[in-house]
Amino acid sequence: MNSHSNQTDFDYAVIGAGYAGVSIAALLQKDGRKVALFDSHSTIGGCAGYYKRKKFFFDAGATTFSAMAPHEPVGKVFSLLNIKPNLIRLDPGMIILLNDKELIRYSNPDQWMESTTNFFQNSQKSQESFWKHMDVLNRRAFEFLDIPNFLPIRSLNDIFHSLNIKNLNYLSLIPSLFRSLKSYLNPSLVSDELFYRFLTEQLMITTQTGPEHAPLLTSAMGLSYPSSTYYPIGGMSKPALKILEKFQNDGGLFLKRTQIRNISHDNQIYKLESDSNSFLSKGIVSTLPIWNMKNITDGKIQAYYTRFTKKYPQGPAAFTVYFGVQTKIELKTCYYQIHLREKIPFTSAGAIFVSFSHPDDLEKAPEGFRTVTISIHTESEYFLRISKEEYQKRKEEVKLAILKEFDFHFPDLASEEKLFLEAGTPSTFEDYTGRMEGRVGGIAHSVRPSLLSLFPNRLPFPKFYQGGDTAFPGQGIPAVLQGSLQIYRNINYYDN
Ligand SMILES: Cc1cc2nc3c(=O)[nH]c(=O)nc-3n(C[C@H](O)[C@H](O)[C@H](O)COP(=O)(O)OP(=O)(O)OC[C@H]3O[C@@H](n4cnc5c(N)ncnc54)[C@H](O)[C@@H]3O)c2cc1C
């Protein structure tokens, strides 16, 4: 039976308790607003969620933290909420296994320069200037995002408020949003096949596309991210749980197992409906993918979402493999990107990403054991709308191909039993996160259509905002939290 909630109206209803939802809910609640946070699942975290098998905690999707400096989005959100997540800074932040050799991504720029110039012999002379320029662009981009602005511009007010002297200093960054990384590379870097493969797979992790399409500016941010990588003790969901705790301690209402099925707008009030309840709110912050939103809204709001989903009809998906393993072997880091020796069918990238739990992290695995999460890009269509038999066949084929690659690159672990071995497909992610067709990769960055034409954080409806990884400025936890900061800024400016 559908009954109206006994709760009085909320100032904001935040839909989805992934990193986008918990962060924006906690930011709004800390200032004394009345906020409700809804999630259809029984646990929080979404794509950065977890599941448990006996004494093992497995990260379901995301495994790495970055952008933790005080002026960077993740560091900034934690500092605004006065939360200290339990993180270990990893150095090296990542190891790339390419043509059976190790490329070590050190944090220290001089060590990294030595590493990369030795590795990419065919473009040795161009490496230093390339990485120096990436570093400058990355720093300036984060400095710019730290200044109050209202991108993408939607009104004269936005222009007026964004045009302060500090922002003008960053006008020179604009062209780098409209040119691809490839168009910037000098010929020796493009013709160095090994380097180009490395760039392509590194960019797939963040911009979700290769150097031909990825804008120079966000490429610089994506390529710089492994220089500052953090491992969260207990798993990716632990910092999110701390944010949720802060939200609830400040008086916020978290409604789990509450799937929002419809949102309508009447007389300045939004009505949200779940299977068994309805709720009234003055404002909405959705963090669901825009494809989902089209299906749970109506009228002008639905038309608005439909327009954007036509422009961005698809999004990347993931295939994952999980297991626990007993080992005392010392690894140089927890994160490995492994370039494949041959393409794996029903996937769409040339590398797998392997994440080990830290040996000191006894919250994730018992002493002497480690958890392993492996992921690769795929397309939803490979795993949806096929027969059960074909689905199982494809799932097994991809899982075995991934394990073969893992065993080849970690021969010391190959003979160990793989405990609680499981695989996740777009269909698994659709069930776990509720995201349409299991599209978990947000929207790929691109020069055309440009980032400025992505879905905005502020919609042209009263107190209606869109966060998460399908809205400007893009996917990945740093980007998602940057979006939450932009929404917070907008609400403080426009809705107070
Ligand atoms: C395999 C994989 C690896 C990744 N690795 C990394 C990484 O290492 N580092 C990194 O920074 N990023 C990584 N990412 C990306 C990162 O996980 C996402 O960008 C980020 O977690 C998205 O957060 P979100 O809040 O936007 O969405 P989500 O995490 O998808 O959260 C949406 C929430 O909404 C809920 N929901 C859905 N429908 C409804 C409804 N109708 N009503 C109520 N609730 C609903 C879901 O249960 C979910 O909790 C990875 C992603 C994947 C899939």
PDBQT file of the ligand as one rigid body, heavy atoms in Angstrom, charges set to zero:
ROOT
HETATM    1  C1  LIG A 501      34.908  -1.609 -11.977  1.00  0.00    +0.000 C 
HETATM    2  C2  LIG A 501      35.032  -0.164 -11.596  1.00  0.00    +0.000 A 
HETATM    3  C3  LIG A 501      36.248   0.327 -11.135  1.00  0.00    +0.000 A 
HETATM    4  C4  LIG A 501      36.373   1.679 -10.787  1.00  0.00    +0.000 A 
HETATM    5  N1  LIG A 501      37.555   2.127 -10.270  1.00  0.00    +0.000 NA
HETATM    6  C5  LIG A 501      37.637   3.380  -9.779  1.00  0.00    +0.000 A 
HETATM    7  C6  LIG A 501      38.765   3.780  -9.029  1.00  0.00    +0.000 A 
HETATM    8  O1  LIG A 501      39.660   2.959  -8.762  1.00  0.00    +0.000 OA
HETATM    9  N2  LIG A 501      38.825   5.064  -8.573  1.00  0.00    +0.000 N 
HETATM   10  C7  LIG A 501      37.803   5.958  -8.813  1.00  0.00    +0.000 A 
HETATM   11  O2  LIG A 501      37.906   7.122  -8.392  1.00  0.00    +0.000 OA
HETATM   12  N3  LIG A 501      36.705   5.592  -9.501  1.00  0.00    +0.000 NA
HETATM   13  C8  LIG A 501      36.584   4.320  -9.963  1.00  0.00    +0.000 A 
HETATM   14  N4  LIG A 501      35.451   3.904 -10.588  1.00  0.00    +0.000 N 
HETATM   15  C9  LIG A 501      34.390   4.887 -10.822  1.00  0.00    +0.000 C 
HETATM   16  C10 LIG A 501      33.629   5.185  -9.531  1.00  0.00    +0.000 C 
HETATM   17  O3  LIG A 501      33.305   3.990  -8.865  1.00  0.00    +0.000 OA
HETATM   18  C11 LIG A 501      32.349   5.934  -9.862  1.00  0.00    +0.000 C 
HETATM   19  O4  LIG A 501      32.643   7.043 -10.669  1.00  0.00    +0.000 OA
HETATM   20  C12 LIG A 501      31.636   6.451  -8.623  1.00  0.00    +0.000 C 
HETATM   21  O5  LIG A 501      31.649   5.502  -7.592  1.00  0.00    +0.000 OA
HETATM   22  C13 LIG A 501      30.210   6.822  -9.024  1.00  0.00    +0.000 C 
HETATM   23  O6  LIG A 501      29.535   7.311  -7.900  1.00  0.00    +0.000 OA
HETATM   24  P1  LIG A 501      28.040   7.834  -8.036  1.00  0.00    +0.000 P 
HETATM   25  O7  LIG A 501      27.625   8.237  -6.680  1.00  0.00    +0.000 OA
HETATM   26  O8  LIG A 501      27.965   8.819  -9.136  1.00  0.00    +0.000 OA
HETATM   27  O9  LIG A 501      27.158   6.597  -8.554  1.00  0.00    +0.000 OA
HETATM   28  P2  LIG A 501      26.926   5.141  -7.930  1.00  0.00    +0.000 P 
HETATM   29  O10 LIG A 501      28.123   4.717  -7.195  1.00  0.00    +0.000 OA
HETATM   30  O11 LIG A 501      26.427   4.286  -9.042  1.00  0.00    +0.000 OA
HETATM   31  O12 LIG A 501      25.749   5.363  -6.879  1.00  0.00    +0.000 OA
HETATM   32  C14 LIG A 501      24.400   5.404  -7.263  1.00  0.00    +0.000 C 
HETATM   33  C15 LIG A 501      23.559   4.867  -6.103  1.00  0.00    +0.000 C 
HETATM   34  O13 LIG A 501      22.179   5.027  -6.443  1.00  0.00    +0.000 OA
HETATM   35  C16 LIG A 501      21.440   3.903  -5.954  1.00  0.00    +0.000 C 
HETATM   36  N5  LIG A 501      20.217   3.821  -6.764  1.00  0.00    +0.000 N 
HETATM   37  C17 LIG A 501      20.083   3.458  -8.055  1.00  0.00    +0.000 A 
HETATM   38  N6  LIG A 501      18.805   3.604  -8.457  1.00  0.00    +0.000 NA
HETATM   39  C18 LIG A 501      18.099   4.081  -7.396  1.00  0.00    +0.000 A 
HETATM   40  C19 LIG A 501      16.737   4.481  -7.187  1.00  0.00    +0.000 A 
HETATM   41  N7  LIG A 501      15.823   4.430  -8.171  1.00  0.00    +0.000 N 
HETATM   42  N8  LIG A 501      16.369   4.937  -5.958  1.00  0.00    +0.000 NA
HETATM   43  C20 LIG A 501      17.273   5.010  -4.940  1.00  0.00    +0.000 A 
HETATM   44  N9  LIG A 501      18.594   4.670  -5.104  1.00  0.00    +0.000 NA
HETATM   45  C21 LIG A 501      19.000   4.218  -6.306  1.00  0.00    +0.000 A 
HETATM   46  C22 LIG A 501      22.391   2.735  -6.130  1.00  0.00    +0.000 C 
HETATM   47  O14 LIG A 501      22.068   1.663  -5.255  1.00  0.00    +0.000 OA
HETATM   48  C23 LIG A 501      23.756   3.392  -5.808  1.00  0.00    +0.000 C 
HETATM   49  O15 LIG A 501      24.104   3.224  -4.441  1.00  0.00    +0.000 OA
HETATM   50  C24 LIG A 501      35.276   2.556 -10.926  1.00  0.00    +0.000 A 
HETATM   51  C25 LIG A 501      34.046   2.061 -11.384  1.00  0.00    +0.000 A 
HETATM   52  C26 LIG A 501      33.921   0.712 -11.698  1.00  0.00    +0.000 A 
HETATM   53  C27 LIG A 501      32.589   0.199 -12.138  1.00  0.00    +0.000 C 
ENDROOT
TORSDOF 0
